[in-house]
Amino acid sequence: VIRDNVIHDTNYPCILTYSTVGNGAPNVIEGNVMWNCADNAIQSAADATIRNNIILGAGGNGIAMQPHQAGAPSNLIVVHNTVLNAGTAIAVRNAVGTVILSNNAVYSQNGSAIQVVGTLNGITVSGNVGQGGLNGPNAGLMAGTFAADFVAAQFGMPSDVFPAAGGALVGSGDAAQVTQFDFNGTDRGGAADVGAYAFAAMNPGWVLAPDFKGESYTTPAGDMGTGGPDMGGSLPDGGTGPRPRDMGGMMSGADVGPTVGPDMSNPGGDAGPGLRPDGSTEAGGCGCASSQTGDPLVVLLMLLLVGRRRRPV
């Protein structure tokens, strides 16, 4: 699972996956924002769900699905992404299986909105909106107007790609391909709004910035497992409650107290608090501070070991 990252100014693809080659469920790439990727922004060979991502510019394609290592495009679901790119927004090359391209906002300056090279068998294109046209498919893209479809978008940063009232993104998607949640973790409620955001009177979430993504993301039920503490603090049951995004269990925003539950700041999985938002620590966290003085014998042995290390060789 590659989720809720802010990635920019890379020399290679911002996100790259191969295929699972039959080992487990598809990869999940969701809720990420990226720009200034020197190659493709997202490149995936096969076996992936790519949804609710925002791409603001890449040296290659915005999203590229092409043969790589042991994989070739198949078992790919690409839905509700917002892709702004100088070149082609979404490209599929030489697919060998099913590929779904639906409800994406795809705007290209000089290339195609969607390009499919090779067979169209197994390729579904529906409910997309953008500019640049289709290269390969003959349907599935509604023409959009860059200036009118977003609040204040531009290719690159800063950019506000929240859908504008009255724009082509609102309600124009394929209802059969609507995801449950959007980039902010907002429940879409079945509304077929195109792109990474569900439409509202204003953006209720995090403003795009070169900083940690500061919103709670709601993990879709049954997505890639289940278990235990991880870098995003996802729910142990893979369920639908909100979770803190920040690595290490750090809470976003102001100083709101200690971390919640076992997380990366508590490698041992204990229930003690860890790293606070202001950078201070407590017992049970990273181990930088402790409320106990420890066993005197252990302390003495540690001092002797340090002393031996400092002897000249």
N, C-alpha and C positions, 0 to 999 in steps of 0.2 A: 504494500500500500504506500503510495506517494501522495501525501495529502497536506494541504495548507502551507505550502512552502512559497517563499518569495525569492525568485531566482533571476539574476540579471548579469549582463556583461560577462558572458562566458565565451571561451574560445571554441567550444564544441556545442552539440545539442544541450539545451538546458535540462531536458529529461530524455533519457534513452533507455528503452527496454527491448529485450530480444523476444523470446517466446518462452512459454513454460515447458515446451516439448513434452507435454503429457504429465507433468509433475504438479498436480494440484490445480486449484482454481485460477482463473485469469487474474492478471495484475490489475490493480485499481489505481488510476491516476486522476485525482479530483481536487478541486478547490485551490489549485495553485495559480499564481500570477507570475508572468515572466516577460522580460523584454531584453533587447540587445543580445540575443543569442546569436553567436557568429555562424552557427549551422542551423539545422531545423530546431524549432523551439521544442516540440515533442516529436520524438521518432520512436515508433514501435513496429516490430515485425509481425507479431501475432499475439493472440490471447490476452486482450486487455480491454478494460472499460475505461474510457477517457471522457470525463464529464465535468462540467462546471468549472473549467479552467479559463483563464483570461490570458491572452497572448497579445502583446502590443508591438511586436516587431522581431524579425529574425532574418539572418543572412540567407537562409534557405527557405523552406516552406514553414508555414505556421505549425501544422500537424502533418507529418509524413508517415505513411505506412508502406513499407517496402521490404523486399527480402533482405534478410540479414542473419548471418551465422546459420543456425539450423531452422530458422523460421521464415515463413512467407505469409503475406496478409491473409488472415482467416480468424474467425472467432473474435472479431473486433466490434466494439460498440462505441461510437463517437457521438455524444449527444450533449446539447446545451453548453457548448463552448462558445466563447466570444473571441474571435481571431481577427486582429488587424495586422496586415502585413504588406510590405512593399511588393513582394512576390506572391505566389499562390498561397491561399489561406489553408486549404486542406487538399492533400494529394494522396491517391492510392495507386500503387504500381504493382501490376502482376499478381493480383489476388488469386488465391487458390481455394478460398472458402467464403463464408459469410462475413460481410462488412456492413454495418448500419451507420449511416451518416444522417442524423436527424436533429432538427431544432437548434442548429448552430447559426450564430451570427458571424458571417464570413465576409470580410471586406478587404479587397486587394487593390492596391494602387496601380500595379502594372502587370499583374498576372490574372489567374483565374480564381474565382471564389472557391470552386471545387473542380478538381481534375482527377479523372480516372483513366489510367493508362493500362491497356490490356483488356481482359474480359470484363463484361458487365454482369456476368452470371454471379448470382449471390450477393450483388451490391444493392442495398436499399438506400435511396436518397429521397428524403421527405422533410417538409416543414422547415427548410433552411431559408434564411433571409440574408441578402448581402449585395455586394457589387463586385463585378469582375466576370460574372457569367459562369456557365457550365462548360467544361471541356470533357466530353465523353458522354455523360448522362444527358438525357433529353428532357428531364423534368425533376422537380424537387427543390427548386430555388426560386424564391420570390425576390424581385428586385427591391433593393433598399436604397435609401438616400443617406449618405454618411453624416451630413450636417444635421439632418432632421431626426435621425433614429436614436441618437445618444444625447445625454445631457451636455457633455462638453468633451467629446473624444478627440484625440489626435493620435497619430502613429508615433508611439514612444511615450515617454513620461515627461511631465505629468499628464494624466488622462482620466476622464470620468466616463466610463462606458456603461453607466446605468441607463436603462432604456428611457427614452423621453416620451412624455404623454403625447398621444397622437401619432407616434412613430410606427414604422412597419414591424417592429419587434413585438408589439403588444398583441397577444392572442393569435398570432399567425402560424404557430407551430402545428406539429402533428400530435394530436391528443393521445394517440396510442403509444407515443415514445416519451411522454413527460416523466421526468424523474421526480422523486418525492421532495427533494430539498434543492436549494440553489447554492450559489457561491458563499453566501452569508450564513448558510444553515437554516434559512427561512423555508418553512413548508410551502410548497408551491400550490397546494390545495387543488391540484389537477389542472390549473390554468396553463394553457399552452403558449406561454411567453417564450420567445426565442432568445437564446444566448444564456450566459451564465447567471443572470439575475432574474428573479421573479419581479414583475413590475409592481411598483407602489408609488404613492404620491411623492416620495423622496427615498433615497437610499437609507435604509435603517441600520446599515452596518458600517464596517471598516472602510476608510478612505484609502485607495491604493497609494502605496508609498514604499520606498526602499527601507523597510523596517519589518519587524515581525508582524505577522497577520494577527490582528487583535480582536477576533470575534470567536464566539463559540460555534463549533460545527456539530451538527447533529448526525451521528453515524447511522446510515441506513441499516435497518434490521437485516441481519444475516450476512453483512458485507465482510468478507475475508476474515472470518474467524472471530475470535472470541476471546480472547483470553488474555487476561492478565495485564499487568502494567506495561505500558509501552511509551515511546517518546512523545506521543500525543496525548496520553492520558485517556485513551478511549475506554469506553465502558467494558467491564469484564465480560458482560454477556453479549457484546456486540449490538446493544439495543439502541434505543432512540433518544436517550437523554442527552443534554448538552454536556460538553466536556471542555476543560481548559485547553487552549491550543498550545500554550507556551512550553517549549522543551524544558525538562527538569521540573515540571509542575509549577513554574512561576506564574502567578496570576497577572493578567494584563491590567493596565491602568495604574491607579494610585496604590499606595501601600495598604493592602487589604488583609494583611495577616499571613499566617503560614500556609504552606501548600496543603492540598487536600489528598489524603490517601497515599498509598505506595506509588512512587514514581521514580524517574531517573535520578532524582536527588536523594532517594533512599534505595540504593542498590540492593540492600538486604531484604527489601520488601517489608520493613517494619512500619509501624503506624506513626512513628514520630514525625514531627514537622521537619522540613528541610530548608531549602534556600528561600529566604523571603524576597519579595519584589525589590526591597531597597538594598539587597546584596548581603544583609546580615544572615547569620546562621544560628541554628539551635541544635541541641542534642537530637540524635536520631536522623539527622540530615546527611550532609556531605561528610560529617565527621570533623569539620574544622573547629568546632567548639563542643564542649561537653560539660554537663553539670556534675560529673563525677570526677574525683581525683584519681581513681584507679588504684590497683594493687601496688603497694610500695615495692614489693619484690620485682614485679614486672617493670616498674619504672627504673629500678636500679639496673636490671639486666639491659634495658634499652640504652641507658647512659654508658654502660661498659662497652656495648657494641659500637656506639658512636665514637667513643674514645679510641677503640682499636682501629676503626676506619681512618682516623686522622693521623695515625703513626706514619712516619716517612717510610717509603719502601727502600 
